[in-house]
Amino acid sequence: MAWSQPAENTHASLVEAMQRMDGVEFDLRLTADDQLVIHHDHTVSIPKDMFEGRSKIVENWDLKDLEEVGFCSFEKLMSDKSWLVPWQEHSKVACLEIKRSLPEVAKDPTARMARIMKLASEMVDEAGIHEEAAVFYAFHRPMAKVAKLSGSKRPWSRLLPIVPRTGSHNSKRFRAAPEFIAYSFRRLLYSQKKSGAPMMPCAVDYVEGLKRFLHFGRPVGLKGRQLKRLTKIRNGFPVYVWPGHPYLERDLLGAGLSILTDFADPAMKLPCGSERWLRPATMPLTDEQWSGLEKGIIPTDVAPWHETSDEQLGWSGTRMIGHRGCGKTPRPVIQSM
């Protein structure tokens, strides 16, 4: 039977991705009744006829109402052992993006974001998740203030360049362009290290395509001298790239860069003809086995990391991370009841 992709950020999508890959990325918002819901967009992603006169803004809904139309609470997810055990015991990781509310909900979203980090950190701490298995991040410059207000000791990072909260997809990217140009890969990495981040989220435009030549400073890439420059600048620091396009997958992993992917289909072949391996960190392959994938040979005798080592793999492993669970899906996310 062909694989069927579950809707993004839903319970089914997150659990499957945590089991199938090296970790998961997902989005957290604060509901009207002070609970955490996993949801990406500002507006509740359901068909128009399901609103029944209610607000379209996620933050104006109670959690119970969001669950009734199909969205997942973080508390429910954390009670599911099929999600929790891989995170606790198998060196899997989670990247928790704290979503900013619209200005009409909170002109300055910092306090609400701190509340999200506090509530989520308490559940993550209670579950005994290793320090190097969870990171919070957001498109928000005062993330240090968010962390301080939350009281959480969990690591955090910034998503740079900062994308505005309002506007169309293209207008937000256009307004973020000056910062994108100002931040070379080297400067971006320095900024993350200086802030104490354990890893660096990075747009693929920094390492591939014409946009990488727009930055001040010398470009990095995935081939030749630009790859050598990237490797030297990175010096082993974990970099997580999105989107992890399938045609770049082998090159990104080969460069030691972790990938946030929207493609979780285990039967999918890469455009280059190679078979895929969705757990390069937590089920590491030998060089010979990686070469075998190009010839269509899928290894069957690979031992999981946690069965061969007592150490936490942490951020240093080159990982495949499921973006919003098993990948972004069309709008509305919930098609029907």
ABEGO torsion letter per residue (X at the ends): XBBBBBBBGBAAAAAAAAAABAEBBBBBBBBAAGBBBBBABABBBBBAAAAGGBBABAAABBAAAAAAAGBBBAAAAAABAAAAAAAAAAGBBBBBBBBBBBAAABABAAAAAAAAAAAAAAAAAAAGBBAAABBBBBBBABAAAAAAAAGBABBBBBBOBBBBABEBAAAAAAAAAAAAAABBAAAAAAAAAAAGBABBBBBAAAABEAAAAABBEBBBBABEAAAAAAAAAAGGBBBBBOBBBAAAAAAAAAAGBBBBBABABAABBBAAGBBBBABAAABBBBAAAAAAAAAGBBBAABBBAAAABABBAEAABBBBBBBGEAEBBBOBABABX
